[in-house]
C-alpha cells in the first residue's frame, strides 16, 4: 500500500440533504449532486491520485443514521480489496451501540468506529461515549473522531482537544484515538496530547496539504512523524486536491511513507 485515505465517505441522499451540509457546499463550490459519489466514482478519484485503500465511514446523528453500517458494508462489497469501513453508532442508545460494534467491527472489514461530536453537540468526555470506548478496546480497534473547528454552522467547542479528549485518554489508557481534521485552531493542544499519550493520533482530512497550518507541518515533520495520517474527507475534497501540495511539505522519504500509509497501516492493523 502506497497511500491510504483514512477519512472518506460515500454520501447517501439522506446525508446530502442535511441542512448543515450547505456550509460545506459553499466552501467547496460544489452542489448537492457533487456530494453523491458511487463506489465506482470513488475508485476513479482514488486511482487518479494513487490512493490504494480508503476507509469509508458510516455516520449516525441524533436524528438517525445518515450512512448506515449496512450501507458501508455494501460499499465495501463493491471493491473489498480497496475499501475498509468505520462503523458508527447511536449515542442515545449506548447498549445498542455496544451491540452494533460487536456485530460489525471485526478488525478486517470494519477496522474502527467513528463518532463526530459536533453532530451530537456532545464532547467526547460525555458519559454516553464511555460504553463505546470500552467496546472499541475489546474489539482492538481505534475510536475515530473530529477535532478542531467545525466547518458546518455548529459549535466548535466539542472538538477542542483539552480537556475533552484528554479526559478520555486519561480514563481509557488502552484506547487508541484518531482525531480527524487537523485540530486547528488548537494545534498546540494537539501536540501536547500526542507527546503525553502514545495512543493518540491525528489525520489531515478536510485539508489540502498546501493549506496545512505551518505549526502543524512542523509537528508532522517532528514529534508527529509517527502520529499523523493522510485523509481527504471525500467527496468534500478529492484525493487529487488534497495531495497536490505533498512535495511542498519537503518530507524525507521515511516521513512521507509513514504519513501516507505506514502510520495508518499500523494503527488500523491493515
C-alpha positions in Angstrom: 0.0 0.0 0.0 1.4 3.3 -1.0 -1.3 5.7 0.1 -4.2 5.2 2.5 -7.1 7.6 2.9 -8.3 7.3 6.5 -11.3 9.6 6.2 -13.8 9.2 3.3 -17.5 8.5 2.9 -19.9 7.6 0.1 -22.6 10.1 0.9 -26.2 8.9 0.8 -29.1 11.1 -0.4 -30.2 11.4 3.3 -26.9 12.9 4.2 -26.8 15.1 1.2 -30.0 16.8 2.3 -28.7 17.6 5.8 -29.1 21.3 6.3 -25.6 21.7 7.8 -24.0 20.4 4.6 -24.9 23.7 2.8 -22.0 25.4 4.5 -19.5 22.8 3.2 -21.0 23.2 -0.3 -20.5 26.9 -0.1 -16.9 26.5 1.0 -16.0 24.0 -1.8 -18.1 25.5 -4.6 -20.0 22.2 -5.1 -23.7 21.4 -5.3 -25.7 18.7 -3.8 -25.2 16.3 -6.8 -21.4 16.5 -6.3 -22.0 15.1 -2.8 -23.4 11.8 -4.1 -20.5 9.6 -5.2 -20.8 6.0 -6.0 -18.2 3.2 -5.3 -17.2 3.4 -8.9 -16.7 7.2 -8.9 -14.9 6.9 -5.6 -12.5 4.4 -7.1 -11.9 6.7 -10.1 -11.0 9.5 -7.8 -8.7 7.2 -5.8 -7.0 5.9 -8.9 -6.4 9.4 -10.2 -4.4 10.3 -7.1 -2.8 6.9 -6.5 -4.8 6.0 -3.4 -4.7 2.3 -2.7 -7.1 2.0 0.1 -9.9 4.2 1.6 -11.6 3.9 5.0 -15.3 4.6 4.4 -17.2 6.0 7.3 -20.8 5.4 8.5 -22.5 8.4 10.0 -25.1 8.5 12.8 -26.6 11.5 14.4 -29.4 12.4 16.9 -32.0 12.2 14.1 -30.8 8.8 12.9 -28.4 7.2 10.5 -27.1 9.3 7.6 -24.9 6.4 6.3 -25.8 3.1 7.9 -23.2 0.4 8.8 -25.1 -1.8 6.3 -24.7 0.7 3.5 -20.9 0.9 4.2 -20.8 -2.9 4.2 -22.4 -2.9 0.8 -19.9 -0.3 -0.4 -17.0 -2.5 0.8 -18.5 -5.4 -1.2 -18.2 -3.3 -4.4 -14.4 -3.3 -4.0 -13.2 -5.3 -1.0 -9.6 -5.0 -1.9 -9.8 -1.2 -1.9 -12.3 -0.3 0.8 -12.5 -0.8 4.6 -15.2 0.5 6.9 -15.5 2.6 10.1 -18.8 1.9 11.9 -20.9 4.5 13.6 -23.4 4.2 16.5 -26.3 5.9 18.2 -25.0 7.7 21.3 -28.6 8.0 22.7 -28.7 4.2 22.9 -25.3 3.1 24.4 -26.1 -0.5 24.9 -27.3 -0.9 21.3 -24.2 0.9 20.3 -22.1 -1.7 22.0 -24.1 -4.5 20.3 -23.6 -2.8 16.9 -19.8 -2.6 17.4 -19.8 -6.3 18.3 -21.8 -7.1 15.2 -20.0 -5.0 12.6 -16.4 -4.3 13.8 -14.3 -7.4 13.1 -10.9 -5.7 12.6 -10.8 -6.9 9.0 -13.7 -5.3 7.0 -14.6 -2.7 9.7 -11.5 -1.5 11.3 -12.7 1.2 13.7 -15.6 3.3 15.0 -16.2 7.0 14.2 -18.4 9.4 16.1 -18.5 13.1 15.1 -19.0 15.2 18.3 -20.4 18.4 16.7 -23.2 16.4 15.1 -24.4 15.4 18.6 -23.3 18.6 20.4 -21.7 16.3 22.9 -17.9 16.4 23.7 -16.1 13.1 23.8 -15.9 13.1 27.6 -19.7 12.8 27.9 -20.8 9.7 29.7 -22.7 8.4 26.7 -19.5 7.7 24.8 -17.9 5.6 27.6 -19.5 2.2 26.7 -18.4 2.8 23.1 -14.8 3.3 24.3 -14.9 0.0 26.2 -16.3 -1.8 23.2 -13.5 -0.4 21.0 -10.9 -1.6 23.4 -12.5 -5.1 23.5 -12.6 -5.1 19.7 -9.0 -3.9 19.4 -9.8 -1.0 17.1 -9.3 2.8 17.2 -12.0 5.3 18.1 -12.1 7.9 15.4 -13.5 11.4 15.9 -13.2 15.0 14.8 -11.0 17.6 16.5 -10.7 21.3 15.8 -13.2 23.8 14.4 -16.4 22.7 12.8 -17.0 23.6 9.1 -20.8 23.3 9.3 -22.5 26.0 11.3 -22.4 24.1 14.6 -20.4 24.7 17.8 -16.7 24.0 17.6 -16.1 23.6 21.3 -16.9 19.9 21.2 -13.8 19.5 19.0 -11.3 21.1 21.5 -8.7 18.5 22.5 -8.2 19.8 26.1 -10.0 19.0 28.3 -12.4 16.8 26.4 -10.2 14.2 24.7 -7.6 14.5 27.5 -10.2 13.3 30.0 -10.9 10.3 27.7 -7.2 9.4 27.2 -6.6 9.6 31.0 -9.6 7.4 31.8 -9.1 4.9 29.0 -5.3 4.5 28.6 -5.8 1.4 26.4 -8.0 3.3 23.9 -6.4 4.2 20.5 -7.8 7.5 19.3 -7.6 9.1 15.9 -8.6 12.8 15.7 -9.5 13.9 12.3 -9.4 17.3 10.6 -6.0 18.6 12.0 -7.3 20.2 15.2 -6.9 23.9 14.1 -7.0 26.3 15.9 -5.9 24.2 18.9 -2.7 22.8 17.3 -0.7 23.4 20.5 -3.1 21.3 22.4 -2.9 18.6 19.8 0.9 18.5 20.1 0.6 18.4 23.8 -1.7 15.3 23.7 0.5 13.4 21.3 3.5 13.9 23.4 1.6 12.9 26.6 -0.4 10.0 25.2 1.2 7.3 23.0 -2.2 6.1 21.7 -3.3 9.4 20.3 -3.0 10.1 16.6 -4.4 12.7 14.1 -5.2 12.8 10.4 -5.1 15.6 7.8 -8.6 15.1 6.4 -10.6 18.2 5.2 -7.3 19.9 4.3 -5.5 20.2 1.0 -1.9 19.7 2.1 -0.7 23.1 0.9 -3.2 24.7 3.3 -2.0 22.9 6.5 -1.1 25.4 9.3 2.7 25.9 9.4 2.8 24.8 13.1 1.1 21.6 12.1 3.6 20.9 9.3 6.4 21.4 11.8 4.7 18.9 14.1 4.2 16.4 11.2 7.9 16.5 10.4 9.0 16.4 14.0 7.2 14.8 17.0 4.2 13.8 14.9 6.1 11.8 12.3 4.7 8.5 13.8 1.3 10.0 14.7 -0.1 11.8 11.6 -2.0 10.0 8.8 -3.3 11.2 5.4 -7.1 11.7 4.9 -9.3 13.6 2.4 -12.9 13.9 3.6 -14.0 12.7 0.2 -16.3 13.8 -1.5 -15.9 17.2 0.1 -12.3 17.2 -1.2 -10.9 14.9 -3.8 -7.7 13.0 -3.2 -6.0 14.9 -6.1 -6.8 18.2 -4.4 -5.5 17.0 -1.1 -2.3 15.6 -2.4 -1.3 18.4 -4.7 0.8 20.1 -2.1 2.6 17.0 -0.9 6.0 17.9 -2.4 5.8 21.3 -0.8 5.9 19.7 2.6 9.5 18.7 1.9 9.2 15.4 3.8 12.1 12.9 4.0 11.3 9.5 2.4 10.7 7.9 5.8 8.4 10.7 6.9 6.5 10.6 3.6 6.0 6.8 3.8 4.8 7.0 7.4 2.4 9.8 6.7 0.9 8.3 3.5 0.5 4.8 4.6 2.8 3.4 7.3 1.1 5.0 10.3 -2.4 4.1 9.1 -1.3 0.6 8.4 0.0 0.2 11.9 -2.8 2.0 13.8 -5.7 0.3 11.9 -3.8 -3.0 11.6 -4.3 -3.1 7.8 
